[in-house]
Every structure is written in C-alpha cells, then in structure tokens.
Amino acid sequence: MVITTPSAGFPIPHSIRERSVDVIIILYEQGIEEITSLEYFLNSPTVHGVYIRDNSSRPHEVNTTLRNRNLVHYRWMGGNVGLPRAYNNAVAECDAPYICIMDDDTTVPDDFLEKAAAYFIDEPAIYLPLVRTQRELISPHLQFGYRIRTITNNDFSDAAHVSGINSGMILARDIFTTVRYDESLFLDEVDHQLMVQVHEHGIPIIVMDDIVLHQSFSYDSNNMQADIHRFRIWKQDTRAYYAMFGKDGKRAARSRICARRRNLIRKYKSLHFLFI
C-alpha cells in the first residue's frame, strides 16, 4: 500500500508523545558538529532523542554547549562495525513511537518532522520523503529485485515496487519486531535489503510527496588508496546482496563489479584493481 496524501483518511495520533520521533545518525571520521541538520533536530518539538552511533576510529566529544544536549545519546562503536550493526544498536535503544534514519549530510526543511507527523497512521508503516540531489530524485524509486529504477514522473502509485533510501526514512518503531537491518552487509545495499523485507511482510509505505530533502554526495575521490578500500567494501556487499536473488543476481553482481573495476583502472591507469 502506498499513500501520498497526509493522513489519507486515517486518524492522526493527537498527543505529542504519540507523534514523537527518535533520530538515528551514523558518523564516520567526522565530528558531531559537522552533522548538517543537527541543530534542527535538537530544536524540533517532535524529536524525543538523537541517537548518534560513531563508527570512527576514535570517539568524538559531544559539545557541552549544544542547545538541548540532553537529547543526544552518543555511543562510539569502537571502530567501524558497519552500518547495519550501528543501526540495530541504536534501534534497540530508541523508545519513541517513530524512528527517523538520517545521513549526516542531508539537509532537511525547517518543518520536516512536524509536517511528516500529519502522515502518521495507527498501524506500523514506513514514511518516505522526496530526496533530491542537484541532478535528480533519488528517493523514492522503484525496486525490482536487485534492479533500481528512477521515478521521473512523480508517480509513486506502484505499491509493489516503491522503495527508498535510508536518509529521511521514518519507520514506526514496531516494524522492527518484524524486520531488521541485515548485518551480513557492511555499507552498501543496506537500505535496499531492508525494503525487500518490508515488501515481503506487506508493511505499508507512505510517500510524503510534499516534503523534499536534499542529499549531497562525496563519492568522487582522487585518492587511489581510498578508492581501493571503498571498492573492497562495495564488492563484498554487492556480492552478498545480489546473491539473495539467485543465479541471475550473482551474474548481475559479476557484471557490475567488472564494470566498476574497469572504470577504476581507467581512472588511475593502474592494474592494481584487477587483483581486488
């Protein structure tokens, strides 16, 4: 089921507690003060807590001068344990009725969660805002097994295939009695795998089509060592995720890995990537 109208005829919970949201943000090698929308979350009356899980090589200090610092629940994970493990650790500690997953570099409007609350219904569901880069809409999108298709016509009615990325996604906390972030993955395809579970269990997906978030990406790198490290992780996750779709998935994974390897060889004019 995909709903794109606020409330869609369903009753809206009225108390602040019934609409409160815990926010989960994962850090990696950066300071807490660098989280793009932290100030908004710490000052939103809808936010019950901000759960920061830090996958950095060393812990970071929570600035004691932060306004509403008491909302911050920070935990260093002892190093990079991967996204799913960090997410699951935070989810286990959250106790608001709704959980919002945020990337550290996503920009949200000043009324993001207050506006989102108008969509909340009285059954476990997932709520997707529109997430745009400078060039295109990246969420919601359509997901056909391991294949992802961009939505270009603002038609979100394909209930069987609509999907979305983690950043900005709001989930009723109760759905985590049914689904869980897959810790066999490390970084890539984590959100896609979660949405596969969501569809398998028939959990409603509600597209909040009047809420737009902006995502910045920093994937481009001219650091060969960084790209070697990133390629290793991506290759492992791609193989693990695509294998869930049988022989066709495994073939598709091999094709994607070969294509990315070729691009990196051209980029750095180095055959080193042949041996990764």
Phi, psi and chi 1 to 4 in degrees:
 res  aa     phi    psi   chi1   chi2   chi3   chi4
   1 MET       -  127.5  175.7  173.0   63.6      -
   2 VAL  -119.4  127.9  177.3      -      -      -
   3 ILE  -120.4  134.5  -55.0  169.7      -      -
   4 THR  -125.0   15.2   57.8      -      -      -
   5 THR  -119.1  132.7  -56.6      -      -      -
   6 PRO   -52.4  129.5  -26.1   34.5      -      -
   7 SER    71.7  -35.0  -54.1      -      -      -
   8 ALA    47.9   36.7      -      -      -      -
   9 GLY    84.4   -5.7      -      -      -      -
  10 PHE   -87.4  151.0  -66.9   90.0      -      -
  11 PRO   -67.9  139.3   23.5  -33.0      -      -
  12 ILE   -94.3  130.9  -58.8  173.1      -      -
  13 PRO   -59.4  140.4  -19.9   31.2      -      -
  14 HIS   -99.2  -33.1  -67.1  -67.6      -      -
  15 SER   -77.5  152.9   75.8      -      -      -
  16 ILE   -59.3  -41.0  -67.0  176.0      -      -
  17 ARG   -61.3  -40.6  171.5   60.9 -174.6  168.0
  18 GLU   -67.1  -20.8  -73.7  176.8  -34.8      -
  19 ARG  -109.1    6.0  -66.6 -173.2  -66.8  174.6
  20 SER   -71.8  153.5   64.9      -      -      -
  21 VAL  -130.3  133.9  178.3      -      -      -
  22 ASP   -95.9  138.7  -76.4  -31.3      -      -
  23 VAL  -109.4  132.0 -179.9      -      -      -
  24 ILE  -112.3  127.8  -65.2  176.6      -      -
  25 ILE  -132.5  130.5  -57.5  170.4      -      -
  26 ILE  -103.6  129.1  -49.2  -59.5      -      -
  27 LEU  -102.2  151.4  -72.5 -174.7      -      -
  28 TYR  -147.3  111.3  179.6   68.3      -      -
  29 GLU    54.2   45.9  -55.5  -60.2    3.1      -
  30 GLN  -156.2  162.6   66.2 -175.2   92.3      -
  31 GLY   -82.5  158.4      -      -      -      -
  32 ILE   -61.0  -36.7  -65.6  167.4      -      -
  33 GLU   -67.5  -11.9   69.7  -79.6   -4.8      -
  34 GLU   -85.8   -5.1  -63.7  177.2   67.6      -
  35 ILE   -65.9  120.0  -62.2  171.9      -      -
  36 THR   -56.5  -46.8  -58.5      -      -      -
  37 SER  -107.4   20.2  -63.3      -      -      -
  38 LEU   -59.3  -42.7 -179.0   61.5      -      -
  39 GLU   -59.5  -42.8 -176.4  177.3   -5.3      -
  40 TYR   -60.1  -48.2  162.2   73.0      -      -
  41 PHE   -63.8  -36.9  -68.9  122.4      -      -
  42 LEU   -73.2  -14.5  -68.5 -180.0      -      -
  43 ASN  -113.7    0.8  -70.6  -76.6      -      -
  44 SER   -80.3  129.4  168.4      -      -      -
  45 PRO   -66.7  -13.8   24.0  -33.4      -      -
  46 THR   -81.1  -22.3  -52.4      -      -      -
  47 VAL   -81.4  126.8  171.5      -      -      -
  48 HIS   -91.9  -35.5  178.6  -99.8      -      -
  49 GLY  -165.0  153.5      -      -      -      -
  50 VAL  -116.5  112.6  177.9      -      -      -
  51 TYR  -101.0  105.3  -67.9   79.8      -      -
  52 ILE  -100.9  121.9  -61.4  173.6      -      -
  53 ARG  -112.1  126.1  -66.4  -62.4  178.5  -96.4
  54 ASP  -108.9  111.5 -166.7  -13.9      -      -
  55 ASN   -92.5   16.5  -87.2  -15.2      -      -
  56 SER   -72.9  167.7  -58.3      -      -      -
  57 SER   -73.8  -17.3   56.0      -      -      -
  58 ARG  -142.4  154.9   60.1  177.3 -178.9   82.5
  59 PRO   -73.0  160.2   24.5  -32.3      -      -
  60 HIS  -119.2  151.1  -67.8   88.8      -      -
  61 GLU   -84.5  142.3  -65.4  -68.0  -30.9      -
  62 VAL   -89.1  118.3 -179.1      -      -      -
  63 ASN   -57.0  122.1 -168.8  -28.5      -      -
  64 THR   -69.6  -13.9   56.2      -      -      -
  65 THR   -91.9   -1.7   63.8      -      -      -
  66 LEU   -59.1  133.0  -85.9  178.0      -      -
  67 ARG   -67.0  135.1 -175.0  178.7  177.4 -175.3
  68 ASN    59.4   37.5  -64.1  -34.2      -      -
  69 ARG   -57.5  -26.2 -177.6 -167.8  179.8  -78.9
  70 ASN   -63.1  -16.4   60.3  -58.1      -      -
  71 LEU   -78.3  -16.3  -64.6  179.5      -      -
  72 VAL   -84.4  125.3  175.7      -      -      -
  73 HIS  -115.9   96.3  -56.9  -93.9      -      -
  74 TYR  -100.1  139.3  170.6   86.8      -      -
  75 ARG  -145.3  124.9  179.4  173.3  -63.0  169.1
  76 TRP   -80.8  131.7  179.3   50.9      -      -
  77 MET   -87.3    3.2  -60.9  -59.1  -67.6      -
  78 GLY    82.3   14.5      -      -      -      -
  79 GLY   131.2 -174.1      -      -      -      -
  80 ASN   -84.2  101.4 -167.4   -5.9      -      -
  81 VAL   -95.9    2.4  -60.2      -      -      -
  82 GLY    94.4  156.6      -      -      -      -
  83 LEU   -63.3  -50.9  -89.3 -177.4      -      -
  84 PRO   -59.1  -42.1  -23.8   34.5      -      -
  85 ARG   -65.6  -40.0 -174.0  172.6  167.6 -170.0
  86 ALA   -65.8  -42.8      -      -      -      -
  87 TYR   -60.2  -49.2  -79.8  145.0      -      -
  88 ASN   -62.5  -35.7  -72.6  -26.6      -      -
  89 ASN   -62.7  -43.1 -179.1  -82.4      -      -
  90 ALA   -71.3  -42.8      -      -      -      -
  91 VAL   -56.1  -39.6  165.8      -      -      -
  92 ALA   -63.2  -23.9      -      -      -      -
  93 GLU   -94.8  -21.4 -166.6  173.5  -28.7      -
  94 CYS   -66.3  145.5  -68.3      -      -      -
  95 ASP  -136.7    7.7   62.2   -2.8      -      -
  96 ALA   -75.6  158.7      -      -      -      -
  97 PRO   -65.5  -23.1  -19.8   31.5      -      -
  98 TYR  -128.2  148.5  -61.6   91.9      -      -
  99 ILE  -126.6  129.3  -64.5  173.1      -      -
 100 CYS  -110.0  126.0  176.5      -      -      -
 101 ILE   -94.6  126.8  -51.1  -66.4      -      -
 102 MET  -128.8  138.7  -75.4  -59.2  -54.6      -
 103 ASP   -79.0  152.5  -76.9   -4.3      -      -
 104 ASP   -69.1  -18.4   57.5   86.4      -      -
 105 ASP  -111.4   20.1   58.4   -5.9      -      -
 106 THR   -93.4  133.0  -59.6      -      -      -
 107 THR   -96.8  129.0  -57.3      -      -      -
 108 VAL  -114.6  151.9  -54.7      -      -      -
 109 PRO   -69.6  161.6   22.4  -30.9      -      -
 110 ASP   -65.9  -15.4  -70.0  -19.4      -      -
 111 ASP  -121.0   27.0   57.0   -6.3      -      -
 112 PHE   -52.6  -63.5  167.4   42.8      -      -
 113 LEU   -73.3  -32.7  -66.5  177.9      -      -
 114 GLU   -63.6  -39.8  -66.9   76.3   17.4      -
 115 LYS   -72.3  -38.4 -156.9  168.8 -176.4  178.9
 116 ALA   -62.4  -33.5      -      -      -      -
 117 ALA   -59.6  -24.5      -      -      -      -
 118 ALA   -67.6  -17.3      -      -      -      -
 119 TYR   -91.0  -14.8  -75.0   88.0      -      -
 120 PHE   -63.9  134.7  -66.8  168.4      -      -
 121 ILE  -117.7  170.0   61.8  174.2      -      -
 122 ASP   -89.5   34.0  -74.2  -17.7      -      -
 123 GLU  -146.4  154.2   63.9  175.2  -64.4      -
 124 PRO   -58.6  127.5  -25.1   35.5      -      -
 125 ALA  -151.0  169.9      -      -      -      -
 126 ILE  -116.9  139.8  -73.8 -174.1      -      -
 127 TYR  -121.2  125.4  -53.2   84.7      -      -
 128 LEU  -116.3  120.3  -60.6  175.6      -      -
 129 PRO   -78.6  172.7   33.3  -35.8      -      -
 130 LEU   -82.7  131.5  -54.2 -169.4      -      -
 131 VAL  -120.1  122.7 -176.3      -      -      -
 132 ARG  -120.5  146.0  -64.1 -173.6  178.9  -83.6
 133 THR   -96.8 -173.0   65.2      -      -      -
 134 GLN   -65.8  -21.6  -70.1 -177.2  -26.0      -
 135 ARG  -106.9  -29.5  -67.8 -178.6  -67.2 -177.5
 136 GLU  -160.8  167.9   62.6 -177.0  -14.9      -
 137 LEU   -81.3  122.8  176.6   73.3      -      -
 138 ILE  -108.0  -11.9   57.8  172.2      -      -
 139 SER  -158.2  134.7 -176.6      -      -      -
 140 PRO   -68.1  164.5  -17.3   31.1      -      -
 141 HIS  -142.1  179.7   50.6 -108.6      -      -
 142 LEU  -105.0  140.3  -62.0  179.4      -      -
 143 GLN  -125.3  117.9 -174.9  169.5  -21.7      -
 144 PHE  -116.5   90.5  -59.0   86.9      -      -
 145 GLY    62.9 -122.1      -      -      -      -
 146 TYR   -88.7   -2.6   54.4   82.1      -      -
 147 ARG   -92.6  136.0  -62.7 -177.6  179.6   88.9
 148 ILE  -115.4  134.3  -60.6  -61.6      -      -
 149 ARG  -124.6  130.3 -177.4 -177.6  -58.6  167.7
 150 THR   -71.1  142.1  -58.6      -      -      -
 151 ILE   -92.3  119.4  -64.3  173.9      -      -
 152 THR  -111.0   -7.4   57.6      -      -      -
 153 ASN  -117.2   14.1   57.0   -0.4      -      -
 154 ASN    57.2   27.6  -68.3  -35.5      -      -
 155 ASP  -101.3  106.5 -179.4    2.1      -      -
 156 PHE  -106.5   24.0  -51.3  108.5      -      -
 157 SER   -85.5   -6.0   61.8      -      -      -
 158 ASP   -79.1   82.9 -173.3   -8.7      -      -
 159 ALA   -61.0  -29.3      -      -      -      -
 160 ALA   -75.3  -16.8      -      -      -      -
 161 HIS  -131.1   -6.5  -60.7  104.0      -      -
 162 VAL   -64.8  139.1   71.5      -      -      -
 163 SER  -149.3 -178.6 -176.1      -      -      -
 164 GLY  -167.1  169.2      -      -      -      -
 165 ILE   -88.2  166.8   66.4  170.9      -      -
 166 ASN   -61.5  -45.1  -87.6  -35.4      -      -
 167 SER   -65.3  122.1 -161.5      -      -      -
 168 GLY    90.0  -10.9      -      -      -      -
 169 MET   -66.1  133.8 -179.7 -173.2  -65.1      -
 170 ILE  -114.0  132.0  -59.9  174.1      -      -
 171 LEU  -125.9  135.6  -47.6   93.6      -      -
 172 ALA   -61.8  131.1      -      -      -      -
 173 ARG   -58.1  -29.8 -177.5  165.6   55.4   90.6
 174 ASP   -64.1  -19.9  -72.8  -11.4      -      -
 175 ILE   -69.3  -17.9   77.3  161.5      -      -
 176 PHE   -77.0    1.0  -72.4  103.1      -      -
 177 THR   -80.6  -12.7   61.1      -      -      -
 178 THR  -114.1  -40.1  -54.0      -      -      -
 179 VAL  -119.1  165.9  -56.0      -      -      -
 180 ARG  -158.1  145.8  178.1  178.2  170.3   83.5
 181 TYR   -65.3  133.2  -74.3  103.8      -      -
 182 ASP   -82.5  111.2 -173.0  -16.8      -      -
 183 GLU   -80.2    3.1  -64.9 -176.6   16.5      -
 184 SER   -77.5  -15.6   70.2      -      -      -
 185 LEU   -94.2  165.2  -58.2  172.9      -      -
 186 PHE  -119.1  -44.1 -169.3   82.6      -      -
 187 LEU  -144.5  -47.2  178.4   61.7      -      -
 188 ASP   -93.5  151.6  -63.8  -67.7      -      -
 189 GLU    67.5   10.3  -49.6  -64.7   -7.7      -
 190 VAL   -64.1  -45.5  172.3      -      -      -
 191 ASP   -69.3  -38.9   39.1   12.7      -      -
 192 HIS   -63.0  -40.2  -64.1  153.2      -      -
 193 GLN   -67.1  -38.3 -154.5  -74.1  -35.7      -
 194 LEU   -61.1  -42.1 -178.1   78.5      -      -
 195 MET   -69.8  -28.2  -66.3  -57.1  -72.0      -
 196 VAL   -59.7  -45.0  167.7      -      -      -
 197 GLN   -63.3  -41.1  -63.0  177.1   62.2      -
 198 VAL   -58.6  -45.4  165.6      -      -      -
 199 HIS   -67.9  -38.2  -79.9  -68.0      -      -
 200 GLU   -60.9  -33.4  -73.4  175.4  -12.2      -
 201 HIS   -97.0    4.8  -68.6  -77.9      -      -
 202 GLY    65.4   30.7      -      -      -      -
 203 ILE   -75.9  130.3  -63.8  169.5      -      -
 204 PRO   -61.3  142.1  -20.9   31.8      -      -
 205 ILE  -117.7  122.6  -59.5  169.4      -      -
 206 ILE  -113.7  118.8  -62.2  174.0      -      -
 207 VAL   -89.7  119.9  176.2      -      -      -
 208 MET   -91.9   81.9  -55.5 -178.0  -68.6      -
 209 ASP   -78.7    1.4   59.8   -6.9      -      -
 210 ASP  -109.7   13.9   62.6  -17.3      -      -
 211 ILE  -119.1  120.8  -59.4  176.5      -      -
 212 VAL  -119.7  125.4 -178.9      -      -      -
 213 LEU  -109.0  155.7  -80.9   52.7      -      -
 214 HIS  -120.4  127.7  -65.8  -82.8      -      -
 215 GLN  -110.8  132.3  177.5   80.7   38.0      -
 216 SER  -109.1  140.7   63.4      -      -      -
 217 PHE  -114.6  144.0  -74.1  109.4      -      -
 218 SER  -127.6   39.7   55.2      -      -      -
 219 TYR   -75.6  -27.4  -69.8  151.7      -      -
 220 ASP   -67.9  132.4  -70.3  -21.9      -      -
 221 SER  -144.1  146.0  166.4      -      -      -
 222 ASN  -113.3   22.9  -71.2  -48.8      -      -
 223 ASN  -106.5  108.6 -176.9  -41.7      -      -
 224 MET   -61.3  -42.9 -176.9  171.5  169.5      -
 225 GLN   -63.4  -38.8  -71.1  -54.4  -49.4      -
 226 ALA   -64.9  -40.8      -      -      -      -
 227 ASP   -70.3  -31.7  -86.8  -17.9      -      -
 228 ILE   -63.6  -47.2  -72.6  171.2      -      -
 229 HIS   -61.9  -44.2  176.6   67.2      -      -
 230 ARG   -66.1  -39.9 -173.1   70.0 -174.7   85.0
 231 PHE   -63.8  -39.8 -179.8   63.9      -      -
 232 ARG   -59.8  -46.6  -77.8 -162.9  177.4  102.6
 233 ILE   -64.7  -47.9  -66.3  172.3      -      -
 234 TRP   -61.3  -41.8  176.7   84.2      -      -
 235 LYS   -61.7  -45.0  176.2 -175.9  172.0 -176.1
 236 GLN   -64.2  -44.8  179.8  177.4  -28.9      -
 237 ASP   -67.7  -38.2  -76.4  -15.5      -      -
 238 THR   -62.3  -45.3  -62.2      -      -      -
 239 ARG   -61.5  -45.5  -79.8 -179.5  168.5  169.5
 240 ALA   -65.4  -44.3      -      -      -      -
 241 TYR   -69.5  -48.3  175.0   69.8      -      -
 242 TYR   -66.2  -27.9  -81.3   56.6      -      -
 243 ALA   -63.8  -22.1      -      -      -      -
 244 MET   -65.4  -15.2  -60.6  174.9 -172.4      -
 245 PHE  -107.0   21.5  -59.2   95.4      -      -
 246 GLY    77.4 -156.6      -      -      -      -
 247 LYS   -63.1  -40.4  -69.0 -178.2  179.4  178.8
 248 ASP   -61.4  -41.3  -74.3  -13.4      -      -
 249 GLY   -63.9  -42.8      -      -      -      -
 250 LYS   -62.8  -40.7  -69.9  178.1 -179.6  178.5
 251 ARG   -63.9  -42.4  -79.0 -165.8  -66.5  -90.7
 252 ALA   -63.7  -38.5      -      -      -      -
 253 ALA   -62.4  -46.0      -      -      -      -
 254 ARG   -59.4  -41.0  -72.5 -165.3  -66.8  -89.7
 255 SER   -64.4  -44.1  176.6      -      -      -
 256 ARG   -65.8  -41.5  -73.3 -161.6   67.3 -166.8
 257 ILE   -64.6  -42.9  -69.3  166.7      -      -
 258 CYS   -62.5  -41.6  -74.0      -      -      -
 259 ALA   -64.7  -43.4      -      -      -      -
 260 ARG   -68.6  -37.8 -174.4  158.4  178.3  169.1
 261 ARG   -61.3  -44.0 -178.8 -177.7  -80.4  119.1
 262 ARG   -60.0  -43.1  -76.3 -164.1  -59.1  -89.8
 263 ASN   -62.6  -39.8  -70.4  -22.6      -      -
 264 LEU   -70.4  -36.3  -71.6  166.4      -      -
 265 ILE   -62.3  -44.3  -71.2  171.2      -      -
 266 ARG   -64.2  -42.2  -67.7 -168.1 -168.2  103.7
 267 LYS   -61.1  -45.3  178.8  177.9  179.8  178.4
 268 TYR  -103.0   -1.5  -69.4  105.3      -      -
 269 LYS    49.3   47.4  -62.5  178.9  173.4   57.7
 270 SER  -138.9  137.9  169.9      -      -      -
 271 LEU   -86.5    4.5  -64.3  179.2      -      -
 272 HIS   -55.8  -34.6 -175.2   90.2      -      -
 273 PHE   -70.5  -15.4  -66.6   93.3      -      -
 274 LEU   -64.5  -23.7  -80.3  176.6      -      -
 275 PHE  -104.9   14.6  -53.5  102.0      -      -
 276 ILE  -107.0      -  -60.8  174.9      -      -
